[in-house]
């Protein structure tokens, strides 16, 4: 789908605050509400908008520790990969799971209460997966940037 300038601006506005009303978005774009509503529905239908969510302040809700885990699997058959992804997706601590190239196979992002909760996750969940190879943990000390917004200016 080719995005025009209005689509790009609309996506930018929705990325910044998806709770805006169609009326508010239309005003900001200098358009009427019906075409903006239709554009949003089209962007959703085409899969450019996958969904809407609120970004939470994890520290304020008691999830104070973020950890990235680099994982290599023992095997690389489709069966190993599918089993791993299925089991990882069932762990609520895992907020992101990426298949990557390079020195390991997957990169996980976990958000947990504290380092003790992370240790419990490792011992009672992750290490029970039979097809794990190498596991490297990276404890986040601080975060200077965290966003889900994608810069669309390159499309112009």
N, C-alpha and C positions, 0 to 999 in steps of 0.2 A: 504494500500500500504506500503510495506517495503522499507525504505529508506536506500540506501548504503552510503558510505562515500562521494562519489562524489555528490550525491543528497543533503546531509546535507551541504556540503561546498558551493554548488551552492545556496541553500536557504539562507545561511548566507550572501553570497555576495550580493544577490538580496535584502535582508532586509536592508543591510547597504546603498545600492545605486542601486535602480531598473532602473536607467537610463543608466547603463553600456551596452555597445554593447555586442552581442553574441561573437564577436571576442575577446574583452577584457576579458570576463568571461572565454572563452576557454583557453586563454593564462594563466590566473591566476590558472586554474585548470590543466594545462598541457595536454589539450585535443584539438582535432580539433573542428571546429565550428559546423559541422553538428550534431555530437552526442549531443553537449550541447544544440543546438537549439531544437532537438528532446526531450531531457530531460525536457526542460522548457515547451514545449507544453504538454508533458505527465503530469507534475506536475500541470499545469493549468487545463487540462481535468479531472484529478482526484480530483480537488477541493482543493489541498494543497496550491496553489496560488490563492487567491480570486480576486486579482486585483492589480493595481499599482497606486500609488498616490504620490504627493509631500507633505511633512510635512511643513506647513507654520509657520512662526513666527507670531503668532496671534497679539502680541503686536505691531509689526511694521505695521500691516495693520489696526490698530485701535480697535482691539478686546482685551481690556486690562483686562477684568474680567472673571475669571473662577469660576463657582459655581457648587457644587454637591448638588443634591436635593434627599432626601430619601422620598419616597412616599408610603403610605399605601392606598389601595383602600377600599371602603365601602363593596364591595362584591368580591367574588372570583370565580364567575361563568365564564365559557369560554367566554360568551358574554361580561362581564365587561372587562376581560383581552384583548380581541380582539379590543374592542372599544377604550380602553385606548392606546394601542400600535399604532393603526391606527392614532389616533389624535396626539399623541406625535411625531410620525414620520413625521407629516406635519409641525412641528415647526422647522424652520431653526436654531434657537438658540441651539437646542438640538443636540449635536454631538455624544452622546452615550446614549443608553438606555439599562439597564441590568435588567432582572428579577432575583431577589435574594431571598435567604432564610434568616430567622432571624426576626428581629423586624419590618421590612417593606417589601414591595413587589417589588419595583423598585428603582433603583438608576440611576439618570440622570446626565449627565455632560453637562453643558451649557457653551458656550463661547459668551460673549456679550461685548459691548463697555465699559460699566461702570456700577456702582451700580444702577444708575437711569434706565438704559436699563433693568437691571435685575428686578427692581421693576415694570417696565412697563410690562415685560413678565408675572410676577406673576399676576398682576391685570387684564391685558387684554386678557390673554390666559389661563394660568394654572388654576386659580381659577374659570374659567367658565366651567371647566369639571365637570359634575354633580355627578360623582361617586368617587370623591376624599375623602379620609378619612384624615389621618394625613399627614402633609407635614413638613419636616425639611430641612432647607437650611444650607449649609456649604460653606462659602465664602473662596476661596483660597487666602491666603496672599502671598505665594511664592511657587514656584515649584522647587524642587531639582533634580527630575528625571522625564523625559517624553519620552517614547519610544514606538514603536510598535514592536520592535524586540523581537523575542522569542528565548531563549537560547536552542539550539538543542544538546548541548553537552551531555545531559542525554541519548541520543539515542545511543551513542557510546558503 
